[in-house]
């Protein structure tokens, strides 16, 4: 029986899941690359209302281009080529309608974070998917990165004792365009904090009970348009750990993403990764390359692991590691941080 089980599981892992990518922007390109490179996945189409923008991506991978999810589903039915899942890489306001449509057609879903703009809407979408018996998988790529996984195991094995404090720094690179910041770049808290909030909750296996956040604008134009491009969040966890998360749009020396967790017996750290491992030493000092260019380079392997995990869910029925509660709690913390930033008050998160 054990041999039969292993053989069956191996066949499942060797099978292919047919997956659509919805969205042809930056994340759509990242997801399409990871899916195309996975032997257990057949990238079977790109969906985007902006077909002109999406055409180069569909041509790159020689796959069909559809103007809507409905069109893709109808095409799969008429050609008897069923779709197993969709990867939604579109702006957050479009998630609800796409998730609902996919669920109603019995398609499992992977979506970029956040699932939706509020915790209440997020809960509603998980319920819709549960009613249709389909998976709703939200992507928080820190959990799939080998360095972050190592830190998780170090902390949870007791290697640093009782965690007392943590410091997380996020410095974006390259600095987003002025147009992006002024025309929808949003508050950096709502746009950039979720990944690190999810990760530190996972590491500490604990919940945030209060948040205090402050934000600043790096120049007069941004300040006049109420655009916050730098912020700091202080999160208090229920077992006493204090976590500081610093966010900035302006790391001009490369993508800066660091974590330190300090405990009673030691400290666990995730450091930056340089563009290459070279070093020059001469009379003027030590010269090293910049940090990796941006998040597609820094988390390239994590994105691939994330899509492989989605293949496990589609083909083997493996539960997705990030649950509804995780998505809801992250959104609650981010919402509280925005409220704190606007009111200059500590916001307490009450739970029943």
Secondary structure, DSSP 8 states (H G I E B T S, - for coil): -HHHHHHHHHHHHHS-EEEEEE--SHHHHHHHHHHHT-TTEEEEEEE-S-HHHHHHHHHHHT--EESSHHHHHHHHHHTT----EEEE-S-GGGHHHHHHHHHHTT-EEEEES-SSSSHHHHHHHHHHHHHTT--EEEE-GGGGSHHHHHHHHHHHTTTT-SEEEEEEEEE-SS---HHHHHTT---HHHHHSHHHHHHHHHHHT--EEEEEEEEE-SSHHHHHTT---EEEEEEEETTS-EEEEEEES--TTS-EEEEEEEETTEEEEE---BSSS-EEEETTEEEE--B-SSHHHHTHHHHHHHHHHHHHHHHH----SS-HHHHHHHHHHHHHHHHHHHHTS-EE----
